[in-house]
Each structure stands twice: as C-alpha cells, then as structure tokens.
Amino acid sequence: MGRGDDDGGDATMTGTPIIPAPARITPAAGEFRLAPGAAIGYHGPMLAALARRFGQDVARRCGLPLRPVPAEAGQGEGASEGPSEGRGGPAIVIGLGDDPDLQGLPAPLGLHPTGTARDERYVLTIDRAGIRLRALEPVGVARGLTSLLQLIATAASAGGAATATPTAAAPAGGAVPLAALRILDGPRFAWRGLTVDVVRRFFPPSQIRTLIDLAALYKLDVLHLHLTDDQGWRIEAGRPVSLREPDGSFYTNDELRALIGYAADRFVTLLPEVDTPGHGLALLRLRPELSSGRNLVNPGQLHQSAWLDPDLPATFPLIDAALAELADLFPGPFLHIGGDEPFGMPDQAYGDYVRRLKHAVRALGKRTVGWQESVRAGADPGHVIQYWMDASSLGAGAELPPAPEVTARVRANYRRGRADIKQALAHGVPVIVSPQAHCYFDIPYAEAPADPGQRERRDQVGLRHYARRTLEATFDWDPVTILGAADRPEHVAGVGAAVWCETVRDVDDLTFLLLPRLAGTAEKAWGPAGAVTWPEHRDALVRHALLWEQDRLTFFSAA
C-alpha cells in the first residue's frame, strides 16, 4: 500500500493499517517492541501537550502506559541514532526539524483552512533501537503521532480480529511489536473537511468533541458546522435577547468558544455556516420582521421554507449583526454563507443578496465560502464554492422517491449545477469538492449488514429519496477528475464529506452513517490519486473497527 518510491529501497508495504495511507513507506528488517511504562521524549515545551495526549490515547486504547518526558539534546535527532530505552533514552522521541527526504514530498494543493500555510509533513522511523518522529511544525508531529497511534492500536488486529476488546492491542507480556519501517508523509490537499448538519438533529458540545476527535484520527482539518436551516437556528447570534437563555436547543457563544479551542488543540478548524438566503424559515420564526409577504414558500416538501428578502429594510442590519458576532467568535479566516437551494427566490433577488452578503463578510476581515449555487451571483475568485451537485440519483432507484414537484425542482437546480462548475473553473474560483454520490453520507448503504442486529438501523437511517450505494462505489472516485479539472488541479480548494440528519435520531445513527465511509474521504483528501485500491482500503477498515469499538462508536459493518 505504499505510494511512490523512496531512495532507501522498495516502498511497497501491503497491509498497512494507517488510514489515510502514508505517501511513502519503506519496510525494513526487524521490529521494535514497545513496552509498558516506556518513555516518550519530546524536544521543546511546545510538544509537551502532544506527547501527553498521545500517551493518554495509547493507554486508553491499548492498556499500555507511556511516560512523557523532556528529551535530552541529541536524543533521537540523528538519522541512524535510535532513542534506545536500553541505553537510557526514551523509546519514542518526537522533535521539530527538517529532514532532507521531506523536501521530496510536494506541497499540498488548495486552501489552508487557517489562512496561512501549515507544514503537515513528517518522517516516522521505527527500527530495533526505537521510534523517532520529526516534523517541521507541531502540526506535522501531531499527524505523525496519529499514524503511530493507529499502528500501535491495531497491532493485535493484523489478522482481522476487529472485535477485540479495547485493551486487546497489547499482547501477552504487555509489549506491542511494531515492524521496522520508515514513513515519509504529507497531504495531497490542505483542506480536508467534514460538514455536519446540527440543525435537523442537535448534538450537544460533548458529541461535537467526539466528532472533532474522529476528524483528527483521520487527519481531517476542518469541521464545518451547518448551524442554521428551516428547522432550527442553533446559535445565539441573530436571536432576540429574550431568546438567548440557554435551553439545550442551540450553542451558546461560550460553548462555541470552548469547542473552537478544543478543535484548535487537535489542529482542526471549526467553520461556521449560516445558511441564507434560502432555508431561512427558522430565522423568520425568531424574527417575524423579516417576513416581506413574498418570501414564505413551500417547495412541495413536508415543511415550508423561506428566503431572506434583500429588498426588506430589516434584512441586512440583522444578518450583518449576526455575522459580525460569529466573526468575533471564530478566529478562522472563513465564514460559510450557505446559498444553496433558494427555492422560490427570483434570480435577481438572489444575486443581490449574495453579493451584498459577500461584501459584508469581507468588511469583517473574513473570506466567504458558499455552496456552488452562490457562483450564480458572479464568478469571484475571492469567494470559495463547495461543489455538491453531481449526477444525482435522486428518485432513480430510490425506495421512497420524492414527490414529483420536488423532483422537478431539484432536477432543474441540478441542470444548472454543471454550469456553476464550468463558470467557477473558467474564472479561477476555488472549489471545495463534495460530490453527492461519494461524499454525502445520508445516502443509504446498499450492502446487507454483517450483524443482523444492524438491519433496522440500516433500513431506517439515510435518506431513502436516494438509491442505495455500495461502499466500493462510494470510495471509487478522485477529487480532481470528478471536478473536470485535470488540467487545472490548482482550482481544487479541498475535499469535504457531508452528512445531513433528516433521518438521524441520535449520535449512534450519525456515526453509523459516517463510519466506515469517512475514512474513505480522508484517503482521497490526503493521498495521491489511485494510490490505494478498494481491496487495500477495505482490509485496513477491518482493522480500524477496533479503534471505533475502543471509542464506543456505532459503525456499519457490511456482510
């Protein structure tokens, strides 16, 4: 499952449990046995927290305690010098510094979600003497520790023992054997995200932290929270003062600040989305003064919808204030303004609204992201669009086709969708790639479950307006190719999965839809095109079931 060649020799290593698979793996002779109580030495105080968290994760997953300690000068810093515990040094040494081989890895494509380039490349060496990890920046150390954690935690499941108990990774005697190897690794795309709908089903902060941890486990660096829609307005910003008292139905500003900090510690950026001008019914119910008499619609769905009217004097002062409050909360350089499915809204009004909103966000010092329809307000390279409308299977082969009028409206929007992308590519508008058929995880699973006890959940969870889709078909794609940007890969801003929660009842349903498919999106976002085959990825997924069980996450297991 290696990717590319390393000057040190053969870079093929089938069966690696690391997801996403590293760019280059060079196997070597021998192994290192990581024993209970081993020390993890860190060079510099800025790596202390990473060493401490890594030790806690290994202990939790494997029952293998590790001791974080400051490393002495020179420990683990040489190309061949190991950190040998037997010579008094730590078994694992992590540090910052360059490695000549890292310069052979290409810089990532796309936009950096923090606004400034971060170097996520790392080199990880395991030999008979110990384990050494070096990176240019702490984020690279974090990515390398994630790979090492997966190696350690799955060590006992190499034969497919995916139902092992959380402490089963440490074999008899307590030491975990790790095959000798050298990994050079770095991402293909800088922006690797997951969009989560917290409107149709609200998830409390503790469960959002679980999603942040899951994103970090797969080296995703953006958690995009879809915070507003017709069914709910899950933020303080925009609410009347009388409706800001916490009641468990929205995130307070303090809760968001805490989540932002938790994510940042794990090198994940939280991206807030306020979805307007369409999908605005919840805001109209909170703010009746936003009703203009023409903006309440029912697009043939079970619920009404609404769009925000740019000609109404009350609209922009309220939206501007809400966005300013969010911009003050979220330190990242991007705000997602939504812009999808403005059903019933005149094209001129839509264009006026989106152009005005982009101007307002830029005045706050932020850059706008919007769903692909937002390019219809003008192709603007300073704006980022999120591509989602592919050759949709909506209604075709579905168990519960939508009403004919809904299908007609959606298909009319889809017919314009390809023109959106052509316009964006022609004018250099960056595109986050989230194609429905491969990245929308509310599409139901096609396979039968391996566990008959999962049949009810498999049959009920997922939007049955879509035809069911196999795991292999979901995995089989490439971000640049599907966008039609083979000659312009620089226009791919990043890759993003998404999960919409119309059918989700609780967090178990949510993770059931995410896993194992989220790992496949991570593979496409991190690694070169075609580097990992479906059989290779499927085999790695079997071993990752152990990690999900350790985290008590519900996941789908195909027969």
N, C-alpha and C positions, 0 to 999 in steps of 0.2 A: 504494500500500500504506500510505498514511497513515492515522492514527487520529485522528479528531476534527478540529477546526478551531483554527487559530492566528490571533490577531488580525492577524498580519503578512500574511495572504493565504491562498491556496489551499494546503491541507495534504495534497493527494493527490500521491503520488510512487510510481508503479508501478515495480517492478523493483528496489527496494532490496535489496541483498544481506544486510542486517543481520537476523540471527535471534537472539532474537526481535525482530520489527519494532518500531521505536520508537513511543511513544504519539502523537507529533506530528512530522511532517516538513514543513517549508516549503522548497520548492526556490527557488533564486534564480538570477540571471543570472551567467554566468561560471564560472570554475574556479580552483583553486589547484594549482600543480604542486609537489609535494613532492620536493625534490632530494636526492641522496645527500650525506651529511655535514651535513644540516640539524640545527639545534639544537632540542631540546625543553626549554623553560624551565619550571621548577617554582617555585611560590611556597611557601616553607616547607620545612624539612627533613623533615617527615612525608610529603611527596610524593616525596622523592628516590628511594626504592626503587621506587615505581610507575613513575616516569619511566625509571629504569634498565632495569627488566624490559620495559617497553613497547619501548624501543629495541632490546633484545636480540631480542624477538619479531619486530619488523619486519625486522631484519637477517636473522634466520634464515629467515623466510618469503619475503622479497622481495629479499634481497641488497641492501638499502637501509640503510646505516649511519646512525644518528641519534646526536647528541651530547646527553646530558642535562646541563643547566647550570642554576645558580640564576637565576631571573628577577629582573630589577630591579623595584623598586617602580613600579607603574603599568603595567608591560608586560602587554598582553592583558587588562586589567581593565575597560576601557570597553566600552559596548555596541556602539560602532561602530569603536573603535580596533583595528586589526589588529596582530598581532605581527610585521609585515613583516620578513622576513630582509633585504630590501633596505635597510631603514632601520637595520640593525644589530641588530635584535632577533631572538629565536628564531622559527622558522617555526611552532612549536607552543608554546602557553603553557597550562599547567594550573594551576588555583588553587582555593582554597576561598572561598566567598562566596555570598551569596543572589542570586537573580535574580527579579524580580517575576513573570515568567511561570511560574516553577516552582510558585508558590503555587496556580496554577490546576489542577495535577495532583492527583488525590485521593490520600489516604493509602492505603497498601496494606491489604488485608484479611488477617485471620488472625493467627497467632502468629509472633513473631520468634524464629528458632532460637537466637539468642544470649541470649534472655530480656529484652533491652531493645531498644527501637525504634532502628533504624538508618535513616537517610535516604539512600536509594539514587538519588534523583532527580539528574539532571544536565542541563545545557544545553551543546550542542556546536554551534559555528558555524564554517562553512567559507566563506570568501569570497576575493576576489582578493588580499587582504592576508595571509592566513594562516589558522591554525586556533586556535580558543580553546575551552577546556573549563573549565567552572565547576561546582562542586557544593558542597553544604553540608557534606559529610563525605568523608573519604578513600574510603569505600566507593562513593560516587557517582562520584568521579573514576575509580575502577577500572572501574565499569560503563561509563562514557563512553569510556574508553580501549579497552575491549573492542569497542565499536561502531566506533570509529575504526580499530582493527586489522582488523576484518572488511572495512571499506571499502577500506583500503589493499591488503590481501592479495588481494582479489578484483577489483581494479581492471582487471586484464588479462583477466578471465574473463567480462566482461559479455556477451560474445557466446556464452557457453556453452562456453568452452574449459576444460572441467573436467579435462582430462588434462594440463594444463600442468605443467612441471617446477617444483620448489619455488622457483626464482628467477625464474620467468617473469612475476611480477606487475609487475616493473619493465620498462617498455617501452624501446625503443631510446633511448639518451641518458640513461637512468637515472632520470629524473624520473617520478613517478607522478601523473597528472592526477586530481584529485578535484573533482567537481561541487560548486558552491556550494550550501549549504543551511543550515538551522537545525533542530536537533533538540531537542525537549523530551521527556524520557523519565523513566519511573519504573514500578515493578512494580504489577501488579494484586494479587498475593498476596505476603506477606512470606516464606512458607515454600515453597521450590521445591526439591524433592529428587529424589534417585536412590537406590534401595535396590539393593545388590549382594550377592548370595549368594557369600560367600567360603568356604563350607563344602564344597559338592559339588565345587567347584574352587577350590583355594587360589591366590591371586595374591600374589606377593611384594611387599614395600613399593614397589619401583620401579614396578610396574604399578599399584598403588594411586595413586601420584603421577600417573601418566598419566590415571587416571580423575578425579582432582581437577582437573587442567588442563582436561580435557574439560568437566567441570561448570562451571568458571569461564568457559570460552569461550561457554557458553550461559546465563550469568548465573544458574545454579543455585547455591543457597547451603547445601544440605545433602547430604552423602554419608552415607547410612545403611548401615552395615556389619552384615550378618546374620552374626554371628560364631559361633553355635552351632546345632547341629541334630543329628539322629540320626547323621549320617555323620561328624561331627567337632566338636571343641571347640578353636577357633582362637585362644585367649587363654591367657595364664599364669594369670590369676585362676581359682580353682577347682581347679587341678591340684594333685596331691600334690607335695610338694617334690622328690621323686625324679624327677618327670617334667617339670620346669621347664627343663631344659637345652635350649637352642635346637637344633632338629633340622630346621628348614625346613618344619615342618608347622603352625606356629602363630606368631602375632605376639608377640614379647616386649614387655614393658612399655616398654623403651627404644625399640623400633621404633614403637610406638603413639604415644609422646610426640613422636617426630620427625615422624610423619605429621600429628598434630594441629597442630604448629607450621607445617608446610608448607601445610596447608589454611588455617589462620588467616591466613597472609600473603596468601592469594588470596580472602579473605572467604568461605570455605567452612567450615561447621561439620561436624565428624565426629560422627555419632550412633551409639553402640554399641548393638547388640541382643543380649541374652542370651535366647534363645527358650525359655521354660518356661511352664507345667509340661509340656506336650506336647513332642514332638521332643527328648526327653531321653536317648536311648539312649547317645550318646557319653559323656555325663557318668556314666551308670551304669557304663559300662565302665572309666572312670577311677576311679570311686568306688563300688565294689561295695556299700558300706554303705548306699547309697541304694536298694537293692532291698528292697521290702517284701513281695514274694511275690505281690502283685496288680497291680503296675504295669508289667509287661512284656507288651506286646501285639503282635500282628501284624494290622494293619488290612487284610489282604488284599494288601498291596504286596509288592514283591520283597524288601524289607528289613523287619526288625522295627522297632518303635518302643517308646517308653516314656514314662511320665509320672511326674513327681515327686510323691510321696505326702505330703500335708500332715500326715498322722497319724503319720508316722515321725519319731522324735525327732532323727535326724541331718539331716533335710532343711534346715530353716531356718538352723541355725548355719552350714552350708556355703554355702548360697546367699547369706545375709546377708554373709558374709565376702567372697565373690566380687564381689558388687555394691559393697561398700564399697571394694574395691581398684579397680574400674573408675571409681567416682565420684571417687576421688582422682586418677585419671589424666586423665579427660576433664573439662575445665573448663566445658563447656556445661551448661545448666540441665536438660537432659532425659536420661533413660535409657529405652531401649525394652525392655520386658519380654516382648515376644512375645505369647504367649497364644493363638495360633491352633491350630486342629485338635487339640484334646485328645482324640483318639480313644480310646475305651475307658475314659475317666475319668468317674466319677459326677459329675453336675452339682453336687451339694453339695460334693464334694471340690474341684472346680474353683473354685467360688465362694470357698470358704475360702482356697484357695491364693492366688488373685489378690488378694483383699482384704488378706491378710497381707503379700503382696509390695509392694503399693502403700504400705502403712504403713511398711515397712522403707525403701523408696526415699525417701519423704518425710522420714524421720528423718535421711537423709543430705543433706538440703537440695536434693533434685532433684525434678523433676516426671516422672511416668510417661507413656509412650506405649505403646500396645499395639495389636495387630491387633483388628479390630472385634469378634471374639468376646468380648474382655475386658469389654465393657459388660454381659455377662450376669452378671458379679459385682456389678452395681449401677451405675446411672447416676450418675456422679460428675463434675461439671463441672471438678474439679481434675485429672482424668485426660483424656488425649487418645487418641482411637481412630483407627486407619488403616483406612478403608473399602477393601475389595478385592473382595468377592463381588458381582459384577453378574449379569446374566442370562447365566450361563456357557454356553459352547458345548462344555463338556467332554463328549466322547463323541459329540456330534452332528456328523456330517460329518467326524469325525477319521479319519486314515489308520490309526491304531493305538488303537482305543478301549480304555479301561482295563477291567480285569476287572469283571464285573457287581457283585460285592460292594463293590468300591471305588467304582464309580459310585453305588451306592445310598447309601453312607455320605457321600460328598461332597455328593450332592444333598440329603440330609437336613440337612446343615450349611448348605447354601445356602438352603433353605427358611426357616431361622431368620435368615438374613442380613438380609433386608429389615426384620424386626422389630428387629434390632440398631440399624439406622439410625434407624428411627422413634423408638425409645426414646432414642437419643442426641440427636436433634433436639428431642424434647419436653422434655428436661431440660437443654438448653444444654451438652451435652458437645461440645467442639471435635472436628472431623473432618478428618483429612488424607485427601484424595480420591485414590485409586489404583485406579480400576476396572479389573478384569482385561482386559476387551475392548480397552481403549485404552491402558493403562499397563503391562501385563505383556508384556515383550519376549521371553519364552520362547515366545510364540505364533509358529508358523512363518509365514514370508512366503507370500502367495498368488501374487504375480506371478512370472513366469519371469525369470531373471536376464538382464541385458543382455549380460553376459560369460558365454559358455558354460563358461568355466573355473570359474565360481562354482556350477555346478549341483550338484556333490557336496556342497559346504558347505550350500547352500540346502536340499537334501533331507535332510541329516543333523542340522542344528542347529535346535533348537527342539523343544518337547515335542509329539510327534505325537498325544498324547491330546486336543489342541485342534484344532479346524478351522482351516485356514489363513485368514489375514486380510490384506486389501489394505492398502497404505499409506494410501490415501484413507480407508478405513473406520476405520482406527486414529486418524487425525487428526480425524475428524468427531465432535466432542463438546465439551461445555462443563462445567467443574467444578461450577458451582452448579446447573445444570439437571439433570445426571445424579444429583446427590445428592437432588434434590427439595426444594431449599432456596431456591427463587426468592424467597420472602418472608422468608427468614432467611439472607441471604448471610454474615452475620457469624459463622455457625456453621462456615463452611468455614475450617479452620485453615491449610490449604495444599494443595499438589498434589505428588504424588510418583510417579515412574516406578519400575519394579522389574524386575530381571532375575534369574531363577533358573537355576541352572547344572547341572541334571541331564545335559544333553546337551553341555555346553561342554567342549572338550578343552584349550583354551589361550586366551590373551588375544586372539588373532585371531578365534576364534569369538565371544568376548564382544563385541568391538567390532562385529562383523558383525551381531549381534542388536541392538545399541544404535543403530547408525547405518544409516539416517537418522532412525529413529523418535524418538530422544531429543530432537532439535531440535524436533519437533512438540510434545512435552510442555512444553518450555521456552516455546514460543509460547503455549500455553494457560495456563501459570502466570504469565507476565509481562504479557500484553496483554489488553485488553478483549474481552468475548465477541464472536465473529464478526467481529473486525476484519480478519483475514487469511483469504482464501479458500484452498481447497486448490490451485487453479492458481497462485496467487501464491506460496504456500509451496513448491510443487513447483519453481517456477522458481528460487527462492532456494537450494533444496537442490542444484540442479545446480551452482551456483557454489560452494557450500560443499564440494563434493567436492574442490576444490583444496586447501582447508585440511586436510582429512583426509589427503590424499596427502602434504602437507607434513609432517604429524605421523606419517606411516607407519602409519596406522590402516587396518585392513581394514574395509570397509563394503559393504553390499548396494546394488547398482545395478539397479533394475528395468528390464525391457525396455519 
